[in-house]
Amino acid sequence: MTKNPVHDIDTKYIRQIQQQNIQLAVLRAELDTAVQARAAAEARAEATNKLFDALLTSLRPYGLRRRRFLFAIRRIAAAVPDHGPAALQHAVLFDGSNRILKGGPAERPRV
């Protein structure tokens, strides 16, 4: 301890402010991560809905109209942005359309 009590009190409060700033930075980072995860989940859900819509519009009484399905998927994929969280829709559309057309799980390796 120094002989100046005012200096000690100032140092104590400065350290508290520094700790609060560190905690605030950690909370902001966690919030950013949560917002990005939410955006990715929303993009996947939206792509799944679009995939189901394309499938339902391509169904006929005795099967699937493959050309109409492919046309719908291509039209949807062309409207999806190439950057940002919405770009995850491309992977969902690709995997989902392969599962539907091949009749099984897609054999595309995950990156």
Secondary structure, DSSP 8 states (H G I E B T S, - for coil): --S-HHHHHHHHHHHHHHHHHHHHHHHHHHHHHHHHHHHHHHHHHHHHHHHHHHHHHHEETTEE-HHHHHHHHHHHHHHS-SSSGGGHHHHHHHHHHHHHHHSS-------
